[in-house]
């Protein structure tokens, strides 16, 4: 979204962080190194372009020496030295490519950094030393030195001992509380499987996964189909069934022929309530616009300064307290056409999403592509929803779909089933509806028809609370009101015109939005007026991307709280008599804002 960034360099706290790796066996020393580097990198801008490469002309004196050529775990750190560069320049870079046989000129590196930023002595000496972390991208890797836009030095290839390691595991709720879906990726597979049980290390049950993938031909435009393309590997989804509420389950996923993941665990989802006046507390977390942060001094195309601390804080929160689901309200990885950044995002959320169901809806940076949707923009970098729809398995039918009923189709994105884009599900006493603000919600559209059918069908004796999530806000304190249909105020106006009457008619309690990178809360509102039976709206796009500061000079009368200085997330606790929502910033010991929403039924 087109918002003015804010300089948070004087406001960022020292706070606990974590390493985001695709294995739980990372040594403690690596986690501590990651913590230091995350603080160093926290003030980086959101976009960082690697220097262009126009050719290869190896200089015999240039060397890149790695401390090893084989890695065991995804996310491990590599120390290296380089030198022998004649006449070092300020724009000289170290870049990491995957695979080692990549087209260096026409494809993007997976990470890059200026030599002088890695080692301040470089410009005087032509040599330096540093470290970087490397994800298992299902291939080998190579480090190159770029001088005057020419590759002048290369390392030996850097490989993982098992490039078939199962990666990127993440859970999701389904239409049945007795079933969870699990999605992960791998390079190869013969029989992708999830195994689970109620005793650690003893997996009595198993399920075979469905497998799919996508190719550069499925993308709509560049850089997704060209410079930014990275093969996603095989994408597997399996269903963990016959779950009992609140029972702890232990599980592994992978392939007998290749390898298994480390063990993870979760609690069985809460079931339907027996009475609206007596049920166990429901706990949710929610945020939007998070992206990912590199855990070293290197950069990717889109680096999100607050993402690392937010993810770390969420990890500690779910370790201290049981949560029933996480809601990510659009703008998920910020890959915007650079495919390896999806890998980085899933590596970052792995300790969270393998423990708590991770529910998503799409944003402009997943979907928008010219002439594809009603908003004629190119914010997805040519992805046009393809990776989003392939990589997430949101509720569709009660239970595992058949192969014929699979929502994913190997066709152009416009032909993909939109069931990942708008859907609903229940958690005990709360009904949650996720919508897609990038696709039509006008009268007669499939989505508006779905919204009306869904809200009309809610039995408030069974689910007395209703929450809706969507990316672009219906109510927003923003000065972005440019001509066209995609500005903050233009989209908000249309949402109020077409969707808000349904919110009021069916008494939606809470609406969650992202897109604007700050926290905002309204009064209970309908038709731009504060009313007792209105819907409380929250903008929660403050999870990691560069903060937005372009609010109106005069705060709208319906806005009760605005914070545009901090990153963070919200927690939602639902009780029979009320819903309590708290805004937790990335370094506060308590909530910066909170509100109680009484039960209407």
N, C-alpha and C positions, 0 to 999 in steps of 0.2 A: 504494500500500500504506500501511497505517496505522502509520507509524513516527515516532518523535520526531525532529525536526530538530536538528542540532547547529549551534552558532554557530562558523563557521570564520573569522570576521573577523580573528582574530589569527594564523591559520595559513596564510592564502592567500599564495602567493609572487608575486613579480613574475616573469613568465614570458612567453615569446614567444607571440604570438597572430597571427591572420590575419583578413582580411575574408572573409566568405562570400557571394560573389556568383555570379550565374548566367552570368557571362562571365569569361574569363581576361584581358580587356583592361582591368581596373580599374587606374587609375594608382597608382603607388607611394604618393603622398600619401594616398590614400584608405585603403590598407592600414595606413599608420602611424596615421591617425586612429582606425581601427577597433581597433587594438591598445590605444591609450590608453583608449578608451571601454570596451572589454571589461574592463579592470582596474577601472575605476570601478564597473561594474555587477556585478562578480563576487560581491558579498556580498548581492545582492537575494534576497528570499524567493521561494519557488517560485510562489506565487499572487499575482496583482496584478489586482484588479478595477478596471475603469474606472468612473468615477462614472456613476450613472444619468442618462439623458436623458429628461425628461418633456415637452419641448416645444421650439419654435423661436421666438425673439423677437429678431430682429436689432437690435442697438443701433448707431445710425449712427456713433457715435464709435469703435467697435471695428474694428480692422483686423488682418489677417494678410497679411504681405507675403513672398512667396517670392523667392529669388534667380533663379528661372527657372521656366518652366512645362512644359519638355520635357526628358526624360531619355533618354540613349542606352543605358545598361547597367543591368541589374538589379543592385541593391545600391548604386547611386550615392547619394551624400550630398546632401542639400538643406539649405541654410542659410535661415533665415527669422527674421523679427521680428514681434512683435505688440504691440498696445497699445490705449489708449483705454478700458480696462476701469474702470468706476466701482466703487468700493468692492471692490477685489480680495479674494478669499477664499482660505483655505488649500487648499480642495478644488477650486478651479478647475483645469480640465484642458485640455490640447491633445490632440485625438484625430484620427487619420487614418482615413478611411473609403474603402472601395473596393467598388463604383464610386462615382462622385460623386453618383449618383442613389439611393444606398442609403437604406433606411428607417432613419433615424438612431435612432429611438425603439425599434424592435423588433429591430434587428440590431446585433451587436457591431462595434466598430471593429477595425481590423487592428493598431493599436498606439495607446498612450496614455501620457501622463505628466502629472504635476501641474506647473502653471506655476511654482510656487515651487521645484520641484526642478530645473527646466530653467534657471531664472535666479533666483538668490537675492534680487535686487532687486525682484522682481515685486510682493510684498506692499506695498512702499512706493511703487512708481511706477505699478503697473497696466500695465507693459510689460515686454518682455524679448526675448531673442534666443537661438537655439540651432541645432542641426543634427539631422537624423535621416537614416537610411538607408532606402531604399525598394526593395522587391522588385518586379519586374515580375509583377503578378498578373493579367495579361491584360485589364486594364481601366484606365480613368482613376481618379484619386484626388482627394480633397479634404481639406483640413485645416480643422477647426472648433475653436472655443473654447467650452468649456462653463462657464457661470457660474450658480451656484444651480440646477443640474440643467437648465439651459436653454441651447441653442445661441444665442449672442449675436453670433458672428462667423464668417465663412467666407472661405477663400481662393478664388482662381480655381482651376479644375481643373488637376491635375498629370498629364501624360500621358507615356507612353513613345513614342519615335519608331517603335518596332516592337513592337506588342503581340502579334504572332505569333511572337516569338522562341521557338525551341525551348528548353525548360527542364527541369531536374530529371533529367538523364541519370544512369542508374545501371546498372552491369553485374551479371550474375548467371551463375553456373555452371549447366550443364545436366547431363543424364545422360551426355553425350558430351564428352570433353576437346577435341574438335575444334569445338565449338559454344559460343558465349556468347550469352546474351540481353541485349538492351539495351532499357530502358524510358525514355520521356521524355514530356513533356506539351507541348501547344500550344493556342492558342485556336482556330485553324482549320487545316485541312489539305486538300490535294487529292490528294497522293500521298506520304504520310509514308515516308521512306526513310533507311536507314543506308548510307553508302558507306565503304569501307575499302581499304587497301593496305599494302604493306610499305615504301613510300617516302613521306616527309612531303609532303603536298600532291598526291600522285598516287594517286587512289582507283580501282583497277581493278575492284573488285567492289561489288555493291550488293544490298540486300534490301528488299523492301516490308514495312511494318509492319502488324500487325493493330491495330485501334483500338477502344477502348471508353470508357465513362465511367460515372458514377453520378449520381443526382439526390438531392435532399432526401427524395424519397419512398422511396428505398431504405434510409434510416436508420431506426433503431428508436425513437428518442426524442430529447428535447432534452438539451442545446442543439444537437446535431448537425443536427436537421431544422428548426430554427427560428432562434434567436438567433445560434448559432454557424455556421450554414450558409455555406459559400463554394464557389462553383462550381469544380470541379477542372480544368475544361477537358477537352480530349481526351487520352486516355492511350494511347500508342502502344508496342507491343512488336515488335521485329524481332530476327532471329537472324543472327549473324555466324558464318559457316560455313567449313569446310575450313581450320581453324586448325592451325598447326604448333607443337608445344611450344617455348616459349622464344623464338619469333620475335616481334619487335616489330612491332606493327600500329598504323597511324594511321587515325583515322576522324572523320567528321562525321555529324551526323544532323539531319534537318529536312525541308524541302520545297522543291522547285525553284520553285514558284510564290510562296512566301513568303520564307523565309530559311533559312540553315543555321547550325548551332552553330559555335563555335570548334573547332579540331582538338584531339582528345585522343588518348591512346595507351595501349596495354596490351601485355602479353606473352602469347603463347599459353599456355593452361593445360598443366600437366604431364600426361603420359600415363601409362598403366599401367606398372608396374615389370616388369623382366625377371627380377629376383631379389630376394628379401626381405633379402638380406645386402649388397646394393649398390644404392643409389639416391641421387639428389641430395637435399639437405636440403629439407624442406618447411617453409615459414614461414607461420604464421597469426597474426592478431590477433583478440582477442575481448573483449567487454564487454557490459553491459546497461544499461538505464535511463539513456539519454543525454539525449534531448530536444534542445532548441536554446536558444541564447543570443542575445539582441538585441545588435547591434554598436553601439548608441548608448545614450542615457539614457532611452529609451522602454521600455515594458513591453508584454507580451502576456498573455493569460490565464494561461499556465503558462510561467514562465521558469526555466531550469535552470542554477544558478550555475556549475557546473564544466564544463558542456558545451563552452563555447568553447575553453578551454585544452586539454581532452582532444582535441577535434577538431584543433586546431592541432598538438599534439604528434604525433598520428597522421599528419598530413600530412607533417611533417618526417621522421618515421620511414620512411614509404614512399618518400620522396624519396631517402633515404640507402641503403635496402635493399629488395630485391625481396620482396614478400609475395604469397602465392598466393591468399589469400582473407581477408575480414573476416567475423567471426561476431557479429551483434548479437542478443543473447539476450533479446528482448522489451522492452516499454516503449520504443518507438522514438522517436516524435515528441513524445509527451505533448500531442497536439492535444486529446484528450478532448472532442471535439465542436466545436472551433473550427477550421474547415477551413483557414483561411489559415496555420495553424501547420504543416500538412503542407508547404506551399510553403516556409516558412522552414527547416524541417528539411532538405529536399532541397537547398535552396540552400547550406546549411552544409556538407553532406557532399559536394557536387559534385566538388571537386578530388580527393577520395578515391575515391568510388564510380564515377567515370569512368575510373579507373586500375586499381583492384583490385576483383574481384567481391565484391559486398556481399550476404551471405547472412543471412537473418533468420528468427526464429520469433516468434509473437505472445505478448504479455503481457496482463495484466489491463486495461491502459489502451488496448489495441487492441480487446479482445474483450468484456469483461464488460458484460452488460445484464440486467436482471431478467427471469427466466423464459426466457432464451435458452440458457444453458449451465448446467452443474451447479453452478457457483458463482453464487449469486443476488445479484449486486452490480451497481452502475451505474458502474463505474470507467471505462468507455469514453466516457462523456458522450453515450450514444445512438448511437455509431458501430457497435457490435456487429460489428466485423470487416470492415465494407464497404470503407472506404478501404484498410485493410491488404491485403485480398485483391485489390483492383483495382490497387493501385499497385506491387505486387511480383510478379515472375514467378519463382517458385522451381521446381526440377526436377520435371517431371511425366513426360513420355514422352521417349524418345531422339530428340531433334531437335525441329524446329518442329512444334507441333500444327496440325492443320487448323482451319479456321474452325468446323466442326461440333464439334471436340474441344476448343474453347477452354474453359478452366476457369472463366471469368467468366460469370456469368449475370445478366441484368437482373431479378432477382427479389429477394425479401426475403432477408436475410442467412442465415436458417436454411436456405435452398435453395441457397446458394452452394456450389460444389465446395470441399471442405476441403483440396485438395491443397497449397495454400500453407501449411497449418497444420502438417502433419506430412509429412516427406519425408526422403530421404537422397541422398547423392551421394558420389563418390570423388574424392580428389585424390591421384594417385600411390599412395603406400603407406598412406594413411589413409582410413578409411570414416567419414563423419560423418552422424549421424542427428539430425534436429531434430524435437522433439515440441511439443505444445500442452498445457500444464498447465491451460488454461482449459476444455478439452473433456474428455469422459469418457475415463478410462484404466482403467476397472474391467473385470473379467472379462466377456467377451462384447461389449465395445465395439469399434467399428471401429478405433479408435486402438491399443488394446492388441493386437489381432490383427495390425495392421500392424507394431508394434514387434517382436513375436515373429517374424513372417515375415522381417522385414528383418534382425534380428540373426542368425537362424538361417541366413540365406543368405550371410553374409559368409565369403569364402574367405580365411583368415588367411595363406595363402601369397601372395596377391595384394595384400591390404591387411592387413598384420600389426597395424596400430593401429586402434582404434575410439574415437571421441569422440562423446558425446551432449550435445546442448544443449536446455534447456527453461527456462521462465521461473521458476516457483516452485520453491524448492529441496527436495531430498529430505533433505538434512542441513543444519541451520541452527542457529546460536547466536542465538536470539531469544527474548524474553520474551512475544511476541505469541501467546498461546494462548487467545484468547477463545472462548466457546461458539459453535458453528456450524461450517460446513464450509470457511470461507475464511481462517482464521488461518494464520500461518506454520507452527505446529506441527501443526495439523489436516491441512493439505495434505501436509506432509512425511511424516506418519504413513501416509497413504494411498498416497503414492508408494512408500514402503518396503514396504508390504504387497503392492501389485499389480505394481509395475514392477521393484523392486530384484532379485527373484529372477531375472529375465531378464538384468539387468546382470551378475549373478554367474555365471549359467550360461554366458553367451556372452562372459564376460571383457572387459567394457568397461573401457578403460584410464582414461578421464578423463570426468567429467560436469561440465558448466558450467551454472550457474544465475544468475539475476538476482533481481529483486523486492526484496530487502533491499539497501539502498543502502550497501554497504560491501564490503570484501574479506575473504573467509574461505577457509581451506584445511583439509581434513581429512587424516587418515592414509588409506592404502588401507583401505577399510572394507567390511564386509558385516554386516548384521543388528546394526548399532550397535556392532560390535566391530572393532578394528584387526586386520586379517589380511593376510598377505603377498600373497595373490592377490586382494585387494579392489580396488574402484574408488576412485580419488582424486576427491574432489568439491571444486569451487571455486564460491563465490558471488562473482560479479563485477559486481554492480549498482552500481558506483561511478563510472560514466562521466560523470555530470553532474547528476542530480537531487539534491535536498537529502539530505545524508547521514543514515543511520540510526544511532542510538546505543543502541537498546534491546536490548542483549545481556543474557544471563543474568548474575546475580551471580557464579555459579560457572561457569567455562568448561567445557563438556562435554569429556569425556576424549578424544573423537575429533577435536577441533579442535586443529590444530597452529599456526595463525597467524590472527590477526584484526587488521585495520586499519580503523578507522571514522573516521579523521581526514583522509583524503586522497581526492581523485578520481584516476582513472587507468584503465588497461587492462592486459591481459596479452598477452604474446607466447608463441607455441608454436613451438619448433623440433624437427622430427622427423628423427631419424637412424636408420640400421638397428639400432643397438644400444639406443637410448634416446630418450625424449622429454624435452625441457627446457622448463619453463614458468617464466616470469618475470613478476612483478607490477611494473609501471612506474607510479609515482605521477605526478601532474601537475607536480611540480617537482623530482623526484630526478634525479640524474645517473646513477644505477645502479638496479638492481632493489631494491625494499624486501623482496621475498620471492622465493624460487626453489625449485624442486623438480625432481628427476630421476625420471622414471618409466621403469623398464627395460622393454624389449620382452618380452612374454610368449610370443612365438611365433618 
